[in-house]
Amino acid sequence: MTKKQLALLAVEALKKEYPDGICSLTYQDPLQLLIATRLSAQCTDARVNLVTPALFARFPTLEAFCEGTEEEIGELIHSCGFYKIKSKDILAACRMIRDEFGGKVPDTIEELVRLPGVGRKTANLVVGDIYGKPAVVTDTHCIRIAGRLGLTKNTVPQKVEEDLRALLPPEESNNFCHRTVLHGRAVCTARKAMCENCCMAEFCKKAGLEKKQTTKKAQRRSL
């Protein structure tokens, strides 16, 4: 089986298991998604979703953020961790969007990564979810599951992104990544791959290795 064939099997299995392949962050416009994703670094999406309602109520527009201060933003995002650098990045990014992009969140990865605090993960999420372009969001769940499946040997996010772009159908790539997040939380966790409950166990490289090890252990016990 080729890696492309393996990727297609994974796409279909995850689509069946998680029909709603959507982002777990709550947002109403491109700027809110950009900011929520910045807050999610070293923080859970659940925590971010608890914090953003008050943040976006206080700063409902780009102009409101631009007129704010790092201290004001920091007070509202304190529980997300690393609030000082995050508030600095948010304010600087908003002002850059106003001054250099005409008040509109950019729609290309190349432009988005110029914004303070915005890396390829955030940029891919924005271009995929907001602008409907092919995107590969390589968060920790996606990297882990792609590696366990045998789709990549890399662990560096951009390298994994490149590998997956070559394998996934462009129209499926964004939702595939959202579904790996759901699967990584529920089944293929960082602590343990629960292969017995996995919708991809029949073709997953790690599941195959686990099965072989279990069989060998059983054979040793029977001797």
C-alpha positions in Angstrom: 0.0 0.0 0.0 1.3 3.4 -0.9 1.3 6.4 1.5 -1.3 8.1 -0.7 -3.6 5.1 -0.5 -3.0 5.0 3.3 -3.9 8.7 3.5 -7.1 8.2 1.6 -8.1 5.3 4.0 -7.4 7.5 7.0 -9.4 10.4 5.5 -12.5 8.2 4.9 -12.2 6.4 8.3 -12.0 9.7 10.2 -14.8 11.3 8.1 -17.1 8.4 9.1 -16.0 8.5 12.8 -16.2 12.3 13.1 -18.6 13.7 10.5 -18.3 17.2 11.8 -14.7 18.1 11.2 -14.7 21.5 12.6 -12.4 23.7 14.7 -13.1 23.4 18.4 -12.3 27.1 19.0 -15.3 29.5 19.2 -15.2 32.5 17.0 -17.4 34.8 14.8 -15.0 36.4 12.4 -11.4 36.0 11.0 -9.8 38.3 13.7 -11.4 36.3 16.5 -10.1 33.0 15.1 -6.7 34.5 14.7 -6.6 35.7 18.3 -8.2 32.6 19.7 -5.6 30.4 18.0 -2.7 32.6 19.4 -4.2 32.1 22.8 -4.4 28.3 22.4 -0.6 28.0 22.4 0.4 26.0 25.5 -3.3 26.2 26.5 -6.4 24.0 25.9 -9.1 25.1 23.4 -11.6 24.6 26.3 -9.8 27.2 28.4 -9.5 29.6 25.5 -13.3 29.3 24.8 -13.9 30.3 28.5 -11.7 33.4 28.1 -12.6 34.8 24.7 -16.2 35.8 25.4 -15.1 38.5 27.8 -12.2 39.5 25.7 -14.3 39.9 22.5 -17.0 41.7 24.5 -14.4 44.3 25.7 -12.7 44.4 22.3 -15.4 43.8 19.7 -13.6 45.2 16.7 -10.1 45.5 15.2 -10.2 49.2 16.1 -11.0 48.5 19.7 -8.0 46.1 20.0 -5.8 48.7 18.4 -6.8 51.3 20.9 -6.3 48.9 23.8 -3.2 48.2 25.9 -1.1 45.2 26.6 -2.1 45.4 30.2 -5.9 45.5 29.4 -5.6 42.5 27.1 -3.4 40.7 29.5 -5.9 41.0 32.4 -8.5 39.3 30.3 -6.3 36.4 29.0 -4.3 35.8 32.1 -5.6 32.3 32.7 -4.4 31.2 29.2 -0.8 31.3 30.3 2.1 33.3 28.9 -0.3 36.2 28.9 2.3 39.0 28.7 3.8 37.8 25.4 0.4 36.8 24.0 -1.1 40.2 24.8 1.9 41.9 23.2 1.5 39.8 20.1 -2.2 40.3 19.8 -1.9 44.1 20.1 1.0 44.3 17.6 -0.8 41.9 15.1 -4.0 44.0 15.3 -2.1 47.2 14.6 -0.2 45.6 11.7 -3.5 44.4 10.2 -4.8 47.9 10.4 -1.7 49.6 9.1 -0.4 47.2 6.5 -3.4 45.1 5.4 -6.2 47.7 5.3 -7.9 46.3 8.3 -8.5 42.9 6.8 -7.0 39.7 8.1 -4.7 38.4 5.3 -5.8 35.4 3.3 -2.4 33.8 2.5 0.0 31.9 4.7 2.9 34.1 3.5 1.2 37.3 4.7 -0.2 35.8 7.9 3.2 34.6 9.2 4.4 38.1 9.1 2.1 39.0 11.9 3.6 38.9 15.4 3.0 35.6 17.1 1.5 33.9 14.1 3.2 30.7 12.9 2.2 28.3 10.1 -0.2 26.4 12.3 -2.3 29.5 13.0 -1.9 30.7 9.4 -3.1 27.4 8.0 -6.1 27.4 10.3 -7.1 30.8 9.2 -6.7 30.2 5.4 -8.5 26.9 5.7 -11.4 27.7 8.0 -12.0 31.3 7.0 -11.0 31.5 3.4 -11.7 27.9 2.3 -8.2 27.2 0.9 -6.4 23.9 1.2 -4.6 23.9 4.6 -2.7 21.5 6.8 -2.8 22.4 10.5 0.0 20.4 12.1 -0.7 20.6 15.8 0.5 18.0 18.2 -2.4 15.6 17.6 -2.0 15.7 13.8 1.8 15.2 14.1 1.4 12.3 16.5 -1.3 10.5 14.5 0.3 11.0 11.1 3.5 9.5 12.5 1.7 6.5 14.1 -0.2 5.8 10.9 3.0 5.8 8.9 2.3 8.9 6.8 5.4 10.7 7.9 8.7 10.1 9.8 9.1 13.7 10.6 8.1 15.5 13.9 9.0 19.1 12.9 5.6 20.8 12.1 6.5 22.3 8.8 8.1 19.0 7.6 4.9 17.1 8.6 2.9 19.8 6.8 4.9 19.3 3.6 4.5 15.5 3.8 0.8 15.7 4.4 0.2 18.2 1.6 1.8 15.7 -0.8 -0.5 12.9 0.4 -3.9 14.4 1.2 -6.6 15.5 -1.3 -6.5 19.3 -1.0 -10.2 19.6 -0.4 -10.0 17.1 2.5 -6.8 18.3 4.2 -8.2 21.0 6.5 -11.0 18.8 7.9 -8.6 15.8 8.1 -6.5 17.9 10.5 -9.5 18.9 12.6 -10.5 15.2 12.9 -7.1 14.2 14.0 -7.5 16.6 16.9 -10.8 14.9 17.9 -9.3 11.5 17.5 -6.1 12.4 19.3 -8.1 13.5 22.3 -10.5 10.6 22.4 -8.6 7.5 21.2 -5.0 8.0 20.0 -3.7 10.0 23.0 -0.2 11.1 23.7 -0.1 8.8 26.7 -1.6 5.7 25.0 -2.8 4.6 21.6 -6.1 2.8 22.3 -5.8 0.7 19.1 -8.7 -1.6 20.1 -11.1 1.4 19.8 -9.5 3.0 16.7 -11.3 3.3 13.4 -8.0 3.1 11.6 -6.6 0.0 13.4 -6.8 -2.2 10.3 -4.3 -0.1 8.4 -2.4 1.8 11.0 1.3 1.1 11.3 1.4 1.4 15.1 -1.7 -0.7 15.5 0.0 -3.4 13.5 3.1 -3.3 15.6 1.0 -3.4 18.8 -0.8 -6.5 17.5 2.4 -8.2 16.7 3.8 -7.5 20.1 0.6 -8.8 21.8 0.8 -12.0 19.7 4.4 -12.6 20.6 3.7 -12.1 24.3 0.8 -14.6 24.1 3.1 -17.1 22.4 5.8 -16.7 25.1 3.2 -17.3 27.8 2.0 -20.5 26.1 5.5 -22.0 26.0 
